[in-house]
Amino acid sequence: MVKERLMKKLLVLSWIFACVTGNAQVPADSVVMTVAGKEIPLDEFIFIAQKNSEVDLSDRKSVEAYVELFKNFKLKVAEAEALGLDKTKAFKEELDNYRAQLTSSYLSDKAGEEAAVRAVYDRYGEVLELSHILFRLPQRTLSKDTVPAYQNALDAYRRIQAGEDFAAVGKELSAAGKDSVGYEYVRCFLPMQAVKAFENAAYALPVGTVSLPVRTTLGFHLIKIHSRKPNPGRVRVAHILVPFEKDSVKRSEAETLALAEELYRKAKEGGDFAELAKTWSADPGSAKKGGELPLFGVGEMVEPFETAAFALNTPGEISRPVKTRFGYHIIKLIEKKGMPSFDEKKKSWSRQMAQGERNFEYYGAFDERMKKEYGYRFDPEAYGELLALCNDYFPSDPAFYEKAKEMNKTLFHLNGTDFPQSEFVYYIQRCPFSTKTYAGDFMQEVYDLFLRDIVTTAERKNLTAKHPEFELLVNEYRDGILLFELSNKEVWSKPMDQQAKAEAEWVERLNREYPVTVNWKLVKRVSKGKKK
């Protein structure tokens, strides 16, 4: 019954929107031109004119000249249609792709999406040094199951607040708890490197402080911030690696250092660094490039190498041999660059945020605007009843559905419709998509997706009613594809000095072959109306 009611409701909504947005016949008094039997509405005529900077709709002569251009444009489209170019698979796929992209642009809030990425980028200027202790939760956690892990985290927090060393407590609990507790020191922490809840908590903490237990999809974390430093940007260097030999008899560490010192001396005295790298470096990937490495930032190289590289200031400057676990490196600075700009990070971060758990902050502005436009009203009491079930059942489990399928309090009102608890419960079973492992968080994510599905469906159905230019843009692109195909064949494929003549002959032939009627009375009203 629940499934039937939901499907009927969606069908009724679809029918209503179809009535609103369906293709209506063009009123006779708004037909500005008929070309090859096809009526061209006035709004399309004006839409194209307003995008042409050379057309002045308030000037009669300019409008008359535009009529001629527009007529010839439509004649070319008419011939493309007569040749069946609008029936090809390639044409249909390109037009469908454009319509989908255009629809997507309307079903979004670009300013809000950019602001969400900008908020992450604003953190990018600061590198955190931190440690954390993780008290792991099971993969699917009911509310009641979080209590032991939370209590263990709270006990550890109290020990640390009482004066015990954070790292010592973390290592002790990690050793005793085996897989249930983990400790980690992170030298360089930057945005987009961890789950959102962890990042938010870390960047909110002052240096030297320890967080209360922070719940993420992994479990409860205690986080301590050791330092906050400005992001130094990126460097490009070349290096020569003199490796430690596995067989110390073959070459001792002292001999390895001596060889590195000798290569350093040669480089400092004017030796060709690239040739030295090609001859001596044990890093095959960079050696063949004269020792050059790709541009890198903090946290991307082993610490001694990174520290030495960022300590160089002048291009061409060479470091003394730097010891890492791999051997001794002689490092030459090629260039220092600042942090990647916002525009450099925007594309990759936007894609990452749109696809993962951060999609709710990425699309948040659109979701909130749509909820407001479609009159969203929420009943926290009805939601609380469902949330209480998360103590004993995971929302996607059949048992949860059996317990909740007859719960019919109004959960929320949206788009003129009351949605009972049972419809949301059915949606959870049908679309159990969430990144969360804690039952309450899982249900909240699915609930937010349910709302987004409803408002997006409504907005998609109502798209042309709210945005009349949508179909005009699609039609403009459609005609443009057809015009490109035919113009290439009739004109552009010919030598440059023959193209003007070919264009004129083509237009002359089209005017002979296809009937055209211009509604001059309506055209005159356009220019007069603009003068007012």
MIDRENSE-250918 format. One line per field, with one value per residue (C-alpha): residue number from 1; residue in three letters; x, y, z. Coordinates in nm, 2 decimals, m for minus. Layout:
<atoms>
seq NUM_...
type ALA_...
c1 X_...
c2 Y_...
c3 Z_...
</atoms>
This chain:
<atoms>
seq 1_2_3_4_5_6_7_8_9_10_11_12_13_14_15_16_17_18_19_20_21_22_23_24_25_26_27_28_29_30_31_32_33_34_35_36_37_38_39_40_41_42_43_44_45_46_47_48_49_50_51_52_53_54_55_56_57_58_59_60_61_62_63_64_65_66_67_68_69_70_71_72_73_74_75_76_77_78_79_80_81_82_83_84_85_86_87_88_89_90_91_92_93_94_95_96_97_98_99_100_101_102_103_104_105_106_107_108_109_110_111_112_113_114_115_116_117_118_119_120_121_122_123_124_125_126_127_128_129_130_131_132_133_134_135_136_137_138_139_140_141_142_143_144_145_146_147_148_149_150_151_152_153_154_155_156_157_158_159_160_161_162_163_164_165_166_167_168_169_170_171_172_173_174_175_176_177_178_179_180_181_182_183_184_185_186_187_188_189_190_191_192_193_194_195_196_197_198_199_200_201_202_203_204_205_206_207_208_209_210_211_212_213_214_215_216_217_218_219_220_221_222_223_224_225_226_227_228_229_230_231_232_233_234_235_236_237_238_239_240_241_242_243_244_245_246_247_248_249_250_251_252_253_254_255_256_257_258_259_260_261_262_263_264_265_266_267_268_269_270_271_272_273_274_275_276_277_278_279_280_281_282_283_284_285_286_287_288_289_290_291_292_293_294_295_296_297_298_299_300_301_302_303_304_305_306_307_308_309_310_311_312_313_314_315_316_317_318_319_320_321_322_323_324_325_326_327_328_329_330_331_332_333_334_335_336_337_338_339_340_341_342_343_344_345_346_347_348_349_350_351_352_353_354_355_356_357_358_359_360_361_362_363_364_365_366_367_368_369_370_371_372_373_374_375_376_377_378_379_380_381_382_383_384_385_386_387_388_389_390_391_392_393_394_395_396_397_398_399_400_401_402_403_404_405_406_407_408_409_410_411_412_413_414_415_416_417_418_419_420_421_422_423_424_425_426_427_428_429_430_431_432_433_434_435_436_437_438_439_440_441_442_443_444_445_446_447_448_449_450_451_452_453_454_455_456_457_458_459_460_461_462_463_464_465_466_467_468_469_470_471_472_473_474_475_476_477_478_479_480_481_482_483_484_485_486_487_488_489_490_491_492_493_494_495_496_497_498_499_500_501_502_503_504_505_506_507_508_509_510_511_512_513_514_515_516_517_518_519_520_521_522_523_524_525_526_527_528_529_530_531_532
type MET_VAL_LYS_GLU_ARG_LEU_MET_LYS_LYS_LEU_LEU_VAL_LEU_SER_TRP_ILE_PHE_ALA_CYS_VAL_THR_GLY_ASN_ALA_GLN_VAL_PRO_ALA_ASP_SER_VAL_VAL_MET_THR_VAL_ALA_GLY_LYS_GLU_ILE_PRO_LEU_ASP_GLU_PHE_ILE_PHE_ILE_ALA_GLN_LYS_ASN_SER_GLU_VAL_ASP_LEU_SER_ASP_ARG_LYS_SER_VAL_GLU_ALA_TYR_VAL_GLU_LEU_PHE_LYS_ASN_PHE_LYS_LEU_LYS_VAL_ALA_GLU_ALA_GLU_ALA_LEU_GLY_LEU_ASP_LYS_THR_LYS_ALA_PHE_LYS_GLU_GLU_LEU_ASP_ASN_TYR_ARG_ALA_GLN_LEU_THR_SER_SER_TYR_LEU_SER_ASP_LYS_ALA_GLY_GLU_GLU_ALA_ALA_VAL_ARG_ALA_VAL_TYR_ASP_ARG_TYR_GLY_GLU_VAL_LEU_GLU_LEU_SER_HIS_ILE_LEU_PHE_ARG_LEU_PRO_GLN_ARG_THR_LEU_SER_LYS_ASP_THR_VAL_PRO_ALA_TYR_GLN_ASN_ALA_LEU_ASP_ALA_TYR_ARG_ARG_ILE_GLN_ALA_GLY_GLU_ASP_PHE_ALA_ALA_VAL_GLY_LYS_GLU_LEU_SER_ALA_ALA_GLY_LYS_ASP_SER_VAL_GLY_TYR_GLU_TYR_VAL_ARG_CYS_PHE_LEU_PRO_MET_GLN_ALA_VAL_LYS_ALA_PHE_GLU_ASN_ALA_ALA_TYR_ALA_LEU_PRO_VAL_GLY_THR_VAL_SER_LEU_PRO_VAL_ARG_THR_THR_LEU_GLY_PHE_HIS_LEU_ILE_LYS_ILE_HIS_SER_ARG_LYS_PRO_ASN_PRO_GLY_ARG_VAL_ARG_VAL_ALA_HIS_ILE_LEU_VAL_PRO_PHE_GLU_LYS_ASP_SER_VAL_LYS_ARG_SER_GLU_ALA_GLU_THR_LEU_ALA_LEU_ALA_GLU_GLU_LEU_TYR_ARG_LYS_ALA_LYS_GLU_GLY_GLY_ASP_PHE_ALA_GLU_LEU_ALA_LYS_THR_TRP_SER_ALA_ASP_PRO_GLY_SER_ALA_LYS_LYS_GLY_GLY_GLU_LEU_PRO_LEU_PHE_GLY_VAL_GLY_GLU_MET_VAL_GLU_PRO_PHE_GLU_THR_ALA_ALA_PHE_ALA_LEU_ASN_THR_PRO_GLY_GLU_ILE_SER_ARG_PRO_VAL_LYS_THR_ARG_PHE_GLY_TYR_HIS_ILE_ILE_LYS_LEU_ILE_GLU_LYS_LYS_GLY_MET_PRO_SER_PHE_ASP_GLU_LYS_LYS_LYS_SER_TRP_SER_ARG_GLN_MET_ALA_GLN_GLY_GLU_ARG_ASN_PHE_GLU_TYR_TYR_GLY_ALA_PHE_ASP_GLU_ARG_MET_LYS_LYS_GLU_TYR_GLY_TYR_ARG_PHE_ASP_PRO_GLU_ALA_TYR_GLY_GLU_LEU_LEU_ALA_LEU_CYS_ASN_ASP_TYR_PHE_PRO_SER_ASP_PRO_ALA_PHE_TYR_GLU_LYS_ALA_LYS_GLU_MET_ASN_LYS_THR_LEU_PHE_HIS_LEU_ASN_GLY_THR_ASP_PHE_PRO_GLN_SER_GLU_PHE_VAL_TYR_TYR_ILE_GLN_ARG_CYS_PRO_PHE_SER_THR_LYS_THR_TYR_ALA_GLY_ASP_PHE_MET_GLN_GLU_VAL_TYR_ASP_LEU_PHE_LEU_ARG_ASP_ILE_VAL_THR_THR_ALA_GLU_ARG_LYS_ASN_LEU_THR_ALA_LYS_HIS_PRO_GLU_PHE_GLU_LEU_LEU_VAL_ASN_GLU_TYR_ARG_ASP_GLY_ILE_LEU_LEU_PHE_GLU_LEU_SER_ASN_LYS_GLU_VAL_TRP_SER_LYS_PRO_MET_ASP_GLN_GLN_ALA_LYS_ALA_GLU_ALA_GLU_TRP_VAL_GLU_ARG_LEU_ASN_ARG_GLU_TYR_PRO_VAL_THR_VAL_ASN_TRP_LYS_LEU_VAL_LYS_ARG_VAL_SER_LYS_GLY_LYS_LYS_LYS
c1 0.00_0.28_0.46_0.13_0.05_0.40_0.40_0.05_0.16_0.47_0.26_0.00_0.29_0.44_0.10_0.05_0.39_0.34_0.03_0.23_0.53_0.40_0.47_0.18_0.08_0.23_m0.05_m0.11_m0.05_0.30_0.43_0.69_0.78_0.69_0.98_0.93_0.59_0.75_0.62_0.88_0.76_0.83_1.02_1.28_1.32_1.38_1.60_1.84_1.83_1.92_2.23_2.35_2.53_2.48_2.10_1.92_1.56_1.46_1.58_1.35_1.63_1.83_1.53_1.46_1.82_1.80_1.48_1.68_1.96_1.73_1.53_1.84_1.95_1.62_1.63_1.96_1.81_1.51_1.74_1.93_1.60_1.49_1.82_1.75_2.05_1.84_1.76_2.12_2.24_2.54_2.31_2.07_2.34_2.51_2.18_2.08_2.42_2.37_2.02_2.15_2.43_2.20_1.94_2.22_2.32_1.97_1.95_2.23_2.35_2.69_2.75_2.68_2.90_3.19_3.14_3.16_3.48_3.61_3.55_3.77_4.04_4.04_4.18_4.44_4.67_4.74_4.91_4.82_5.05_4.84_4.80_4.48_4.35_4.08_3.83_3.68_3.32_3.17_3.10_2.72_2.66_2.33_2.29_2.32_2.64_2.83_2.82_3.12_3.35_3.24_3.30_3.65_3.72_3.59_3.80_4.11_4.02_4.00_4.34_4.50_4.32_4.45_4.81_4.90_5.09_4.87_5.11_5.18_4.81_4.75_5.03_4.93_4.56_4.66_4.89_4.63_4.32_4.48_4.23_3.98_4.20_4.46_4.71_4.86_5.09_5.03_5.31_5.13_4.75_4.56_4.20_4.04_4.27_4.03_3.66_3.47_3.39_3.75_3.87_3.61_3.71_4.08_4.07_3.85_4.10_4.35_4.72_4.79_4.42_4.26_3.92_3.63_3.54_3.46_3.25_3.32_3.24_3.55_3.47_3.54_3.86_4.05_4.25_4.54_4.68_5.06_5.11_4.96_5.20_5.14_5.14_5.47_5.34_5.54_5.89_6.05_6.39_6.65_6.84_7.11_7.05_7.35_7.19_7.27_7.40_7.23_7.56_7.76_8.08_8.04_8.00_7.96_7.74_8.06_8.17_7.82_7.84_8.19_8.07_7.78_8.01_8.23_7.94_7.82_8.17_8.17_7.82_7.92_8.23_8.04_7.99_7.69_7.42_7.21_7.50_7.61_7.25_7.24_7.57_7.54_7.18_7.01_6.66_6.60_6.28_6.45_6.81_6.72_6.57_6.88_6.75_6.44_6.13_5.77_5.65_5.55_5.41_5.44_5.36_5.45_5.81_5.99_6.05_6.43_6.42_6.12_6.27_6.59_6.41_6.19_6.50_6.66_6.57_6.74_6.70_7.03_7.11_7.24_7.20_7.47_7.40_7.07_7.02_6.69_6.61_6.70_7.05_7.20_7.05_7.21_6.92_6.92_6.64_6.48_6.19_5.97_5.60_5.32_5.01_4.80_4.54_4.17_4.10_4.37_4.21_3.85_3.79_3.93_3.79_3.44_3.44_3.56_3.30_3.02_3.07_3.15_3.01_3.08_2.81_2.57_2.78_2.86_2.49_2.37_2.28_2.07_1.90_1.81_1.68_1.46_1.32_1.23_1.07_0.87_0.74_0.92_0.79_0.95_0.79_1.08_0.85_0.77_1.14_1.23_1.01_1.20_1.53_1.44_1.42_1.79_1.87_1.78_1.77_1.99_1.77_1.84_1.76_1.42_1.34_1.35_1.11_0.87_0.86_0.81_0.61_0.27_0.39_0.19_0.24_0.33_0.71_0.73_0.53_0.68_0.56_0.20_0.21_0.22_0.47_0.41_0.68_0.60_0.69_1.04_1.08_1.00_1.25_1.52_1.46_1.46_1.76_1.98_2.26_2.48_2.85_2.77_2.81_2.63_2.25_2.14_2.38_2.28_1.92_1.99_2.18_1.91_1.65_1.84_1.87_1.49_1.42_1.67_1.50_1.16_1.26_1.48_1.20_0.97_1.22_1.30_0.94_0.88_1.20_1.05_0.77_1.02_1.29_1.13_1.48_1.56_1.39_1.51_1.87_1.82_1.66_1.95_2.20_2.00_1.99_2.36_2.46_2.25_2.39_2.75_2.71_2.56_2.77_3.08_2.96_2.82_3.07_3.36_3.50_3.57_3.88_3.87_3.83_3.53_3.34_3.16_3.02_2.93_2.74_2.55_2.45_2.34_2.12_1.97_1.88_1.73_1.50_1.38_1.32_1.16_0.85_0.89_0.62_0.72_0.47_0.58_0.30_0.44_0.79_0.70_0.53_0.86_1.06_0.78_0.76_1.13_1.11_0.87
c2 0.00_0.24_0.17_0.22_0.55_0.69_0.59_0.73_1.06_1.08_1.01_1.28_1.53_1.44_1.48_1.82_1.94_1.80_2.01_2.32_2.26_2.07_2.21_2.44_2.55_2.89_3.15_3.29_3.66_3.57_3.40_3.63_3.42_3.09_2.91_2.59_2.55_2.58_2.86_3.08_3.24_3.60_3.51_3.31_3.59_3.84_3.60_3.56_3.93_4.03_3.81_3.99_4.31_4.45_4.44_4.74_4.65_5.01_5.09_5.00_4.96_4.74_4.52_4.48_4.38_4.14_3.99_3.90_3.75_3.55_3.43_3.30_3.13_2.95_2.85_2.68_2.50_2.40_2.24_2.06_1.91_1.83_1.63_1.44_1.58_1.61_1.24_1.11_0.93_1.17_1.47_1.33_1.23_1.58_1.75_1.52_1.58_1.96_1.94_1.74_1.98_2.28_2.11_2.04_2.41_2.51_2.24_2.39_2.70_2.79_3.07_2.83_2.56_2.80_2.93_2.57_2.51_2.85_2.76_2.46_2.66_2.92_2.65_2.55_2.84_2.67_2.33_2.15_1.92_1.69_1.35_1.16_0.85_0.66_0.44_0.24_0.16_m0.14_m0.10_m0.06_0.09_0.13_0.42_0.19_0.04_0.37_0.39_0.17_0.33_0.68_0.60_0.46_0.78_0.99_0.81_0.87_1.23_1.27_1.10_1.35_1.64_1.52_1.56_1.24_1.27_1.24_1.02_0.79_0.74_0.68_0.43_0.24_0.21_0.12_m0.16_m0.29_m0.25_m0.41_m0.33_m0.14_0.16_0.33_0.61_0.83_1.13_1.35_1.59_1.78_1.79_1.98_2.01_1.73_1.47_1.32_1.28_1.60_1.57_1.51_1.80_2.04_1.95_1.97_2.32_2.45_2.35_2.59_2.48_2.26_2.17_1.82_1.77_1.59_1.27_1.35_1.10_1.01_0.72_0.54_0.59_0.84_1.05_1.25_1.51_1.72_2.01_2.05_2.34_2.56_2.69_2.89_2.67_2.74_2.66_2.43_2.38_2.21_2.06_1.83_1.58_1.32_1.02_0.83_0.52_0.31_m0.02_m0.32_m0.49_m0.28_m0.46_m0.32_0.04_0.16_0.46_0.67_0.59_0.67_1.01_1.07_1.00_1.23_1.50_1.46_1.50_1.80_1.96_1.90_2.06_2.36_2.41_2.44_2.08_2.01_1.90_1.73_1.52_1.43_1.31_1.10_0.94_0.89_0.92_0.60_0.74_0.61_0.81_1.15_1.06_1.05_1.40_1.54_1.47_1.69_1.60_1.72_2.02_1.92_2.07_1.99_1.64_1.48_1.39_1.23_1.49_1.55_1.59_1.82_2.04_2.08_2.15_2.42_2.57_2.66_3.01_3.10_2.90_2.72_2.69_2.35_2.18_1.98_1.60_1.53_1.20_1.00_0.64_0.60_0.74_1.09_1.35_1.65_1.89_2.18_2.43_2.50_2.72_2.81_2.87_2.98_2.77_2.66_2.93_2.88_2.83_2.56_2.37_2.45_2.19_1.89_1.98_2.05_1.71_1.55_1.73_1.66_1.28_1.21_1.29_1.66_1.68_1.81_2.11_2.15_2.14_2.29_2.63_2.48_2.24_2.52_2.75_2.47_2.38_2.74_2.78_2.47_2.55_2.29_2.23_1.97_1.79_1.70_1.49_1.26_1.24_1.17_0.86_0.72_0.82_0.62_0.30_0.36_0.24_m0.11_m0.13_0.00_0.20_m0.01_m0.34_m0.51_m0.51_m0.13_m0.12_m0.37_m0.16_0.17_0.09_0.17_0.49_0.76_1.09_1.37_1.39_1.70_1.92_2.00_2.12_2.13_1.77_1.60_1.32_1.06_0.87_0.55_0.71_0.81_0.46_0.30_0.54_0.42_0.06_0.17_0.41_0.33_0.55_0.70_0.71_0.69_0.39_0.52_0.45_0.81_0.97_0.72_0.80_1.18_1.15_0.94_1.19_1.48_1.29_1.22_1.59_1.66_1.40_1.56_1.92_1.83_1.63_1.92_2.17_1.95_1.92_2.29_2.40_2.56_2.73_2.90_2.96_3.03_3.08_2.72_2.58_2.88_2.79_2.43_2.53_2.77_2.50_2.25_2.49_2.57_2.20_2.16_2.49_2.39_2.06_2.21_2.52_2.31_2.12_2.41_2.69_2.63_2.33_2.54_2.76_3.09_3.31_3.11_3.11_3.44_3.34_2.99_3.15_3.39_3.12_2.89_3.15_3.24_2.87_2.83_3.13_2.98_2.63_2.70_2.92_3.21_3.43_3.73_3.88_4.24_4.38_4.20_4.30_4.67_4.64_4.50_4.81_5.05_4.87_4.91_5.28_5.32
c3 0.00_0.09_m0.24_m0.44_m0.27_m0.33_m0.70_m0.75_m0.59_m0.81_m1.12_m1.03_m0.97_m1.31_m1.48_m1.33_m1.43_m1.78_m1.81_m1.71_m1.92_m2.22_m2.57_m2.65_m3.00_m3.10_m3.09_m3.43_m3.33_m3.20_m3.52_m3.66_m3.96_m4.13_m4.30_m4.50_m4.32_m3.98_m3.75_m3.58_m3.26_m3.17_m2.85_m3.05_m3.30_m3.02_m2.81_m3.10_m3.19_m2.83_m2.85_m3.16_m3.07_m3.42_m3.40_m3.26_m3.21_m3.16_m3.52_m3.81_m4.06_m3.82_m3.76_m4.13_m4.19_m3.91_m4.05_m4.37_m4.17_m3.95_m4.25_m4.42_m4.10_m4.07_m4.44_m4.38_m4.08_m4.29_m4.55_m4.29_m4.16_m4.52_m4.56_m4.24_m4.05_m3.74_m3.75_m3.72_m3.41_m3.37_m3.38_m3.13_m2.89_m2.90_m2.85_m2.56_m2.40_m2.43_m2.28_m1.99_m1.92_m1.95_m1.72_m1.47_m1.47_m1.38_m1.11_m0.91_m0.73_m0.88_m0.64_m0.35_m0.49_m0.53_m0.18_m0.04_m0.23_m0.12_0.25_0.21_0.02_0.30_0.52_0.27_0.37_0.71_0.77_1.09_1.28_1.49_1.66_1.71_1.89_1.72_1.90_1.62_1.57_1.37_1.00_1.08_1.42_1.60_1.84_2.15_2.01_2.03_2.41_2.49_2.23_2.34_2.71_2.63_2.44_2.72_2.97_2.77_2.73_3.11_3.16_2.92_3.08_3.41_3.28_3.10_2.77_2.47_2.27_2.56_2.62_2.25_2.21_2.53_2.43_2.07_2.20_2.44_2.22_1.91_1.62_1.83_1.90_1.69_1.74_1.46_1.44_1.13_1.04_0.77_0.76_0.49_0.38_0.18_0.33_0.58_0.64_0.68_1.05_1.14_0.93_1.07_1.43_1.36_1.20_1.48_1.76_1.91_1.93_2.23_2.30_2.28_2.14_2.31_2.13_1.76_1.58_1.22_0.99_1.15_1.51_1.79_1.77_2.02_1.83_1.96_1.75_1.80_1.56_1.29_1.02_0.70_0.39_0.22_m0.12_m0.36_m0.48_m0.78_m0.72_m0.87_m0.66_m0.67_m0.45_m0.32_m0.17_0.13_0.01_0.15_0.18_0.42_0.32_m0.03_0.10_0.45_0.55_0.60_0.25_0.12_0.29_0.16_m0.20_m0.15_m0.02_m0.32_m0.56_m0.36_m0.40_m0.77_m0.81_m0.60_m0.81_m1.13_m1.23_m1.45_m1.19_m1.45_m1.58_m1.22_m1.16_m1.47_m1.39_m1.01_m0.89_m0.78_m0.84_m1.20_m1.26_m1.20_m1.30_m1.67_m1.63_m1.48_m1.13_m1.17_m0.96_m1.02_m0.83_m0.47_m0.15_0.22_0.33_m0.01_0.06_0.35_0.62_0.60_0.22_0.24_0.51_0.32_m0.01_0.14_0.32_m0.01_m0.12_m0.45_m0.78_m0.84_m0.47_m0.37_m0.03_0.16_0.16_0.34_0.50_0.46_0.50_0.13_0.15_0.10_m0.13_m0.28_m0.36_m0.61_m0.61_m0.95_m0.85_m0.56_m0.62_m0.39_m0.31_m0.60_m0.67_m0.59_m0.97_m0.98_m0.70_m0.78_m1.06_m0.88_m0.54_m0.69_m0.85_m0.53_m0.31_m0.55_m0.54_m0.17_0.17_0.12_m0.15_0.12_0.18_m0.19_m0.30_0.03_m0.11_m0.39_m0.14_0.10_m0.18_m0.33_0.01_0.07_m0.28_m0.25_0.10_0.31_0.67_0.90_1.19_1.44_1.65_1.36_1.27_1.63_1.63_1.34_1.50_1.81_1.60_1.52_1.87_1.77_1.39_1.11_0.87_0.57_0.75_0.66_1.03_1.04_0.75_0.92_1.23_1.06_0.74_0.91_1.08_0.90_1.08_0.85_0.84_0.63_0.39_0.05_m0.28_m0.16_m0.04_0.30_0.31_0.59_0.77_0.58_0.24_0.37_0.52_0.18_0.02_0.26_0.14_m0.22_m0.21_0.09_m0.03_0.24_0.33_0.70_0.92_1.23_1.21_1.29_1.05_0.78_0.82_0.81_0.49_0.32_0.45_0.29_m0.04_m0.02_0.00_m0.28_m0.50_m0.45_m0.51_m0.80_m0.97_m0.92_m1.05_m1.35_m1.45_m1.39_m1.57_m1.88_m1.68_m1.44_m1.71_m2.05_m2.20_m2.14_m2.45_m2.65_m2.56_m2.65_m2.98_m3.05_m2.99_m3.20_m3.50_m3.45_m3.48_m3.80_m3.94_m3.87_m4.05_m4.36_m4.37_m4.36_m4.66_m4.87_m4.79_m4.54_m4.73_m5.03_m5.08_m4.89_m5.21_m5.32_m4.99_m5.03_m5.37_m5.25_m4.96_m5.18_m5.43_m5.15_m4.99_m5.33_m5.40_m5.05_m5.11_m5.44_m5.29_m4.96_m4.90_m4.65_m4.50_m4.28_m4.04_m4.11_m3.90_m3.60_m3.69_m3.70_m3.36_m3.22_m3.32_m3.21_m2.88_m2.82_m2.89_m2.60
</atoms>
